[in-house]
Amino acid sequence: KWINTMTDNVKPEPADLAKMDGSSLDIAEQRRRELKQLLPGVFTETTGPDGQPVETIDFERLKAELGTFSDVYEGRRERYGMEWPGKRDCMKLIQEPSRATLKPCRKESVDFDTTQNLFIEGDNLEVLKLLQKSYYGKVKMIYIDPPYNTGKEFIYPDKYSESLETYLAYAGLVDDEGKKFSTNTAAEGRFHTKWLNMMYPRLYLARNLLREDGVIFISIDDNEVENLRRMCDEIYGEENFIASACWQKKYAPSNDATDISPSHDYVLVYLKQRRLNDSGKSLSTLNRLERDESMNKPYKNPDNDPRGEWRADNYLCNKSAEERPNLYYSIVNPNTEEEIWPKKTAVWRYSRDQHKKHEKEGRVWWGIDGKNSTPAYKRFLSDVGGKMPTTWWGFEDVGHNDEAKKEINKLFSDTDRNFDTPKPLRLIRRIIELSQGREGDIMLDFFAGSSTTAHAAMLHSVEKSPVNFIMVQLPEPIEDKQYKTIADIGKERIRRAAQKIREEREGQLDLEGKAKLDLGFKVLKLDQSSFKPWQAPSEELSADQLSQQLALHTDHIDPDASQEDILYELLIKAGFMPTEKIETLDLAGKLVFSIAEGALLICLEDQLTSELIDAVADREPMQFICLDKGFKGNDQLKANAVQTFKSRSQGAETEMVFKVV
């Protein structure tokens, strides 16, 4: 309105025209939509500062809906929770959309046009924001090995308004203004606070990406395990906590330890949402592990049962007749017709009805001669499946740090790679197995390091079921003669690991009836948007001055941005995965990009026509995006385009959205 009153040459846009704002998902708005779907009655309409109606939340009504009442005691609200300086700013940061972009890098990718795997180079906070629209509720498993806050690792800036600018300067993508990532030392006085401020928004945004049956695994040591546990209880819910597994990271104690040598780290495990059966009992979400041969030795088949090998399980339990009167009854041995009673201090394990079912199924064992005085239960090997995981992960099963270093150096035989605490492949492979990694599932690691998770995902794809990965890593500089950053090491490891898999399993990767194995990855790099946002003047301008500024902003596209850069920015911010298939179409003589088999159509031509608009509308896409400058100031063509899509949407199965940028 202000612009229109200042200038006569700026015409209003059609009322129904949707414009892309160029930002990532608005988390606060998403939460309001979810709340409205769940509790529509708590929303009410009030009058805003401009006199227009505004929809707001009636918090007193919300309390009533939730069955809670005011708990104010002597003027202050008491509650259990975790607080630290800066937590309020964390919530503001989460709700601040990103205006950055992810630019494709073909020359560093493998199988760019066909792979479903991603390697994203950049600050993981900005990246997680940019992935919100595309991957909201689609990731099966997240594993991260974040900084342990030992005082040596990089900590991301907690001046939140400078997060993207700091990264761009750090990565050399803009002029350096002295903004750097730094280490977090105990001498600063904000040691734990800075770590919490760094971790909280990343864990919060990560939860949004998990599927309802998703699970997150987080490696940590003694420095911050307590704070991490409390933080995850708040974000993921204490009821969704699964375990704090101890991983034996060393096979021998360190002689240079001051007091007690630390030989283990932790892996915290949380579900996105615990599943319950009809009676409210928790259902299993994680896989059982594969059993080794030593675990199967007790299973024999002395009676040649056609159901296979079995072992005899105890038919008694440790409860007394007073505690479990329904389990104190007599059983008749059918071979001797003897009536058998359990001890009053150790009654039967099964109820009378269950016992009758066992007899009918032939699962009651009375010994080789059939004359035992106490029965046993026949538990078949086919019944037990895998082994139940425990909270102790010994290095014999999942490896240790030294093994992980050797794995990296074996791939990079040219020189040693000096990673202090890499994770062994066996550890990450167990995590993927526990998370029930199945065909098409997405595995995310946004502290990717040397990309052990990607390596493990490829091995799982070969031996178990094909899964996809997303790696996110900051281009942290390292002292290496061949590679400049940790991100470079991670990308090269994926390439070399994939090549090794191909060489070792030649002829086994494309078996008939199985999905083609994906050993490629698409590289995307965090960068500033290809579109310059409109900056409102900081002071009043004359009509001539404003007209000049508007003229400078007429072409708001970065001249250095390639067509592919713009294409990927638009499809990601439109909510499509950057791994979607992209095809090119010729519609009315114009180049149009078709994403996800026509669900999204994008035209980046400088000259749009009515014939093109009709041809696009005929294909009934979910979304059509074009450049505003393509209308060349033809407001009639723009208005007609809006009406064309509006009228076609009325007869289409789904609403068609027309946007300009």
N, C-alpha and C positions, 0 to 999 in steps of 0.2 A: 504493500500500500504506500509506504514511504517513497519507494523508488518511483512508483507511478505518478505520485504528486510532484516529484522533482523533475521528471522528464516526460516529454510528450511522445517520444519515439519508442517507448517500451510498451508493448501491448500485452494484455493479460493472457495467460495460457488457458486453453480449454479447461472447463471445470473438472472434467473426469480424467484429465491427463495425469498419469502416474510418472513421477520422476525418481530415478534412482539417487539415493543420497550418498552412495559410495562408501558406506560404513558397514561394519560387521554387525552381527545380531545384537539388538538392544535387549540385554539380559533382564533389566527391570520390566520392560514392556512384556517380554515373554512370560515372566513370572505372574504379571497381572492377568494376562490372558488365561494362564493355567488356573489361577485362583478363581477367575470369573466362570470358567467352565465347571469348576468343582462347587463353588459357592456363589452363584449369581446374585443371591439376595443381599450380599454385603456391599454391593455397589450402589451408589446413589448419585444423583445429579445435583450439583451446586452451581453457583454463579462465580465465574472467574473474575480476575481483576479488570478485564476488558468488558465485563458485562455479559459475556457469552456463557452458555451452559457448559459445565465441565464435569466429567465423570470422576468421582472420587470413591475411596473406600471408607465405609462406616466402621470404624474399628471397634466401637462398642457392640455393634451388631455382630462383628466377627467374633468377639469374645463370647457372645451369647451362643453363636453357632457352634463354637468349640467347647462350650460348657465350662468356660473359665470365668473367674471373677477377679475383681481388683485385689491385688495382694500388696497394696501400699501399707507399709507399717512405719508409723512415726515419720511420714513425709518422704520416705525413700523406698524404692522398689528393690526387694531382695530376690536374688535368683542365683541358681547354680550355673556356672559357665566359665569360660576361659577368656580372660581379658588381657590386653597388653597395649602399650602406647602405639597408636597408628592403626588399630584394627578398624576404626571407623573409615579411615582413608582407604583401607583395603576394599571395603564394600563399595566405596565410590569408584575405585579403580575398576572393579569387576563390571560395574554398570556403565562405564565409559567405553563406547564402541571404538573400534580401531578404524582408521582411515587409510591404513597401509595396504599393501598388496603383496601377492606372491607371484613373482615373475618366473616363467619357465626357462630352463637352461638345457637345451637339447644336447649340446656338445658334452656335457658331463653325465648325461643320462644313458641308460641301457634299455633298448626296446621302448623308446619314448611313447610311441603311438598306441602300443598295445598293453603295456604293463598296468597292473592295478596297485603297484607298490609306490610309495612316495618317500623321498628324502628331502626334508625341508630345512634349509639353512637359515637360521635367524633366531632372534630372541623368542623363547618359547611362550612368553606371555602374549605377545602380539599374535603369534602363530595360532595359539589356542583360541583367541578371539576370532580370528579369521576362519577357523574351522567350524565355528559354532553352527552356522547355517547349513553347511554341507554335511556335517557328520553328527549332528545333534541326535543322540540316542542310537548310534549305529556301531559303536566300537564294542567288541566283545571283551577284550582284555587290555589293561594298561599295566605296564611294568616301568618303573622309574628307579633310577639310582641317583638321587639328587645330591647336592653338596651336603656333607655331613656336619658342616659348621665347625671345622677344626681350626679355622683361622688362616687356611692356606688357599681355599677355593675362591673363585669369582662369585661375588654376590651382585645380583642385578640391582640397578638403581632404585631407591625408594622415594625419589622425587618423581612421583608418578607422571606428572605432566611432561617430563623429559624422557620417558621410557623409549619411545620410538626414535627421538632425536639423538639420544645417547647411543643407541644401537647403530644408527646410520653413520654417525661420526666414528664409532668404534670399528665398524666394518669398512670404513673408507669410502662410503657411498655419498657422503656430503663433506663439506669443509669441516675440519676438526675445530671445535670451539672449546676444547678443553674438557669435554664430557667423556668420562671413561668409566668402564666397569672397574671395580676395585675389590680387594680382599676384605674380609670382615674379621677384625682382630678383637680380642677380648679387651684390649686397652681402650677401645673406643667408648665403652660404657653402655653401648646399645647392642651388645653382642647377640643375645637371644632375640631381641626385638627386630633387628634387621633381618634375621633369618626367617622369623615368623611372617614378617611383612612380605618377604619374597615368596614363601611357600603357599600362604593361604589363598591368594587369588588364583594361583595355578591349579591347586587341588580342587578348588570350587569349580572352575571352568572345566576341568577334566571330568568331573562327575556328570556334567551335562552331556558329554560325549558318549558315556557308557550306555549300552542297551539295558533294558530292565533286568536281564539275566547276566549283566556284565560284572566284572570283578577287577579290582585294582590291587597290585602287589607293589610295595614300596620298601626298598632297601634302606637301612639306617643303622647307625651304631649308637653307642651309649651316650654320646654328646647331646643328642636331641630326641632320643626315642620317646621320652616321657612327653615332651611338648608335641611331637608328631602324633602320638596316640590320642591325646586330648583334642588336638585340632581335627583329626579325622573323625573322632566321635561326634564332633559338632557338625562337620560338613556331610559325612556319609551316614551318620546316625549310629549311636552306640549299639543298637539292636542289629546292625548289619556288620558288626565286627566278627570276623571268623577266627583269626589266630594271630599270635605274635610268634612266628617260627624263628628258631635259633639256627643260623647257618654257620657251620664250623669252617671259617675262612682260612685257617692255618692248620697244617698237619704237625707242627712243632712249635713250642712256645718261643717267644723272642727273648733273648738273653739281655737285651738292652732296656727291657721294661723297668720302670721305677719300682713298682710294687707288685702287682699281679699282671701277668702277661695276658692281654685280651686276645682270645682265640676265636671269638665268634662275633657276628653281626646279627641283625634282626631283619626279618621280612614281614612287614605288617600286611594283613590281608583283609580287605573289606569288600562286601557286596554292594552293588547299586541298590538292590531291593531284595530283602530276604523273602523267599517264597514259602507260603504256608498251605497246608492241606485244609480240607473242610473242617477238621477238628482243631485247627490252630497250631498243629505241629509243624516244625520247620522241615522243609523238604531239602534234600541234598542238591547242591548246586555245582560243587566241584567234582571232578572225576576221581575215581580210585586210580591208583598207580598200577602199572604192570607188575606182575609177580615174577620173581626169578625162580629158577629151578629148586633152590634150597627150600623155598617156602612150600613147594608142592610135595616134598618127600614124605610127609606124614600120610598122604592120601594113597590108599591101597584098594584092592578089590578082591578080598579073600573069598567072597561068596559068588564071584563072577556076575555081579549085578549088571544088567544090560545098560544101566544108566552111567556106568563108568566108575572111576576111582572115587573113594570116599574115605572119611575118617570118622571115628566114634567121638561124639561130643557128650559132655556131661548132661545127664537128665535131671540133676538136682541143682538147687540154687541155695544161696546163703540166708534165706529168710526162714523164720520159724512158723510153726502152725498158728501161733497167735497173730503174727503179722499178716500171714497170707492163708487164712482158713480155707479158701477155695482151692488152694494147691495141695491140701492135705487130704488125700483119698487113696484108696487101694487100687493096684493094677494087677491083673492076672497074667502070669506067664503062660502063653498059649501052648508051649511045649511041655511044661510040667504041671499046668493048671494050679500052680502055687499062687496064693494071694500075697502080693508084695505091698508093704507099707513103707513110706519114707520115714526118716527120723523126724521127730517133732522139731528138732533144731535145724533141719535142712530139708525142706519140702521139695516137691517136684517143681521143675522149671516151667512146665506147661500146664494149662488148665485141662480139665477132663475132656472138654470138647476138642481141644487141640490134640490131645493124646489119641482120641478116637480117629481123628483125621490122619495122624501119623501112622496108626496101625493100618488104615485103609490104603495108604500110599506105600506101605512097606518100608517105613523109615525107622522102625523100632528094632534095635539089635540086641539079642540076648546071648551073644557070644557064638563061637564056632560050633559048640555042641548044643547051643540053645538053652543052657541050664544056668546062666548067670543069675545071681540073686538081685541084680539091679540092671535095668535096661540102659541103653545108650541111644543117642540120636544119630542117624546116618546123615552126615553133611557131605554132599557131593561137591567135588571140585568145580563142577559146572555151576554150582550155586553161588560160589563166593566171588567170582569175577576177580577184580584187582585187589590190591592190598590197600588198607586204609592209611592215608598219610598221617604223620604225626608232626608235632611241633619241633622235633629235633631233626635237622637236616645235616647229617654227617658228611664229611668230605668224601667218604668212600662212595656215597650215592650221587652227590651233586658237584664234586670238585672243590677246588680251593683257589686262592688268588694266584699262587705260583703256577698252577695248571693253566689258568686263564692267560697269564703272561706268555707262556710257552705256545699257546694256541695262536696268539697274535703274531709272535715272532716266527712261527712256522709258516704263516701266510706271507709275512714280509721278511723273506730270507735275506734280503739285501742288507738290512741293518736292524738292530734292536729298536723296538718302540717302547719308550719308557712310560708306561701307564702304571700309576702307583697301586690302584685297587681295581683292576678290571674284574668282571664277573665271568666265571667259566660257562661254557656252552651248556654243560649238563645242568647247571642251576636254572638257566632260562628255559631250557627244554622241559624241565620238570614243571615250571610255572605254566608254560603253554599247555602241557598235558593236563595239569590240574584244572585249567580254565576250560577244558573241553573244546580245544581249538578244532573246529570243523570247517568243511569247505566253504570258502568265501568269508570266513570270520576275519575281522580286522584286529591286528595287534598294534598298539600304540606305545611308543617310548619317546617322551619329550625331553629326556636328558640322555640322549642316545650314546654319547661318548664314542667308543670305537665300533658301535653298531653290532654288539653281540646279539641283541634281540633280533635284528634282521637276519643274521647268520643262523640263529636258532630257528627262526620262523621258516627259513628255506629248507633246513634239514627236516623239520616237522612236516613240511609240504611234501617232501620226497617220501618219507617213511610212514607217515600217518594219514594226513589229509591236507589238501592245499589251502593255506591261509595267506592273508595279505598283511603287509606291514606299513606303518607310517613312522619314520624316524624324524626327530626334530633335534637339531644340535646347533649351538652357538659356534660361530667360526672363531673359536678361542685360539690365539697364536701359541705355537709351540716351537721349541728349539729342535729343529729337525732339518737335515740337509736337503731332503726331498719334498717334504710336505709342510705347508705353511701353518695349517690349522688342524684342530681336532676333527672338524667337519670333513676336511680333505682325507684324513685317515679313515674316517667312517665310511665315506663313499668308496674309497679304494678297497677297503676290506670286503664290502659287499660284492664288488666286481670280482675280486680274487676268490672269494668263497664260492660264488656262483660258478666260476670257471672250474674250480676244483670239483664241485659237484658234477658238472657236466663230464669232466674227464673220468671220474671214478664210476659214474653210472651211465656211461654211454650206451644208448639203446634201451634204457629202462625209463626214460623220462616222459615218453609220450605213448604209454601203453593204451591199447584199445579199450574203450569204455571209460577211460579216466580223463579228467580235465587236463588240458595242456599245462605243464608246470611253468609257473611264472618266476623266472629268475632275473627279471629286469627291475628297474626302478626309475621313476621320473623325478628329476631334481627341480625343486622350486626354491627361489630365494626371496627372502623378505626384503621389501624395498618400499619407498614412498609411492603413493598412488600415481597412476598415469593421468589422473584428472586433478586439476588445480581447484581446490574449493574456493567458493566466493568468500572474500574477507570483507565484512562490513566496515565502512570507514570509521576510524576512531574519532573523527571530528566532522563537523558539518561542512559540506562542500556545496559549492555553487552548482547550478544546473550544468554549466559547461564542464566544470571539473568532474562531476559525476559521470557525464556522458563520455568523457575521455577514459575514465576508469572502467566503465562498462565496455568500451570499445577494446581496451586491452584484455578484457576477460572474455571476449567473444569466442575466441578459440582457446578453450580451457584444457586442451589435451597437451600433455608433455610432448614436445616435438621429437624427443629422443626415444619415446615409447614405440616399440614395434607393434604391428597389428596383432601378433600373437600375445604380447604383453597385455594389450587392451582386452583381447578375447578372454584370456584366463581370469583377469580381474573381474570382468562382468559375469562370467559363469559362476565363479566362486561366490560372489556377493549376491547372485541370484539364487543361491542355495543348492547348486549342483556340484558334485564331486569333481575335482580336477582330473580324475582318472576316467571320466565318462568318455565314450567314443564320440569323436568329432568328425563330421563329414562336411563336405562343401556342396552347395546346391547352386544352380543357375536359375534364378526366378526373375522373370521379366527382364532378363539381361543384366541382372545385378548378382553379385556374389553374396551368398547367405550361408552362414555357418549353422549346421544342424547338430545339436547336442542331445545325447540320450535318445536317439532315434526320433528326433523331431519334437521332443517335449519342450525344448528351448531353441528358438531361432534368434540369431544375432546378425544384424547387418551393419557393417562399418563403412558403408559407401558415403561419399560426400554429396551425392545427389539422389534423393528419393523420389519415387513417382507413384501415382495412384495405381498403376498396373502392378507395381511391386507390393503395395499394401494389400491389394485384392488377392494376389498370388499367395502371400503369407497367410492371410486370413483363411483361405481355402484349405490350408493344411492343418488348421485348428490346433496350434501349439498351446501349451500351458502358458508360456510367456514369449513375447517378442520384444527384443531390445534393439534400439537403433540410436544413432547419434543425433542430437538436436540440430546440429549444424547441417545435417542432411536435408532439412526442409528448406534451407536457403531463405528463411524469413517468410515462407509461404504459409501464413496462418490458416488459410482455407484448407490446404492439404492436410495440415496437422489436425484440424478440427474434424475433417472428414475421416481421417484415420482412426481417431478416437471413437467416432460414431460407428464406423465399420466393425471394429472389434467388439463394441458394446452390443450391437445388433446380432453379430454372429455368435456371441457368447450365450445368447438366450436360447439358441437351438442346439448348442454343443453340449456334450456330456459333462465337460468341466469348463469352468470359467476361463476365458482367455484374457491374459493381462498384457497390456501394451505399455511399455515404458520407454522413456527417452533419457539420455544421459549427456 
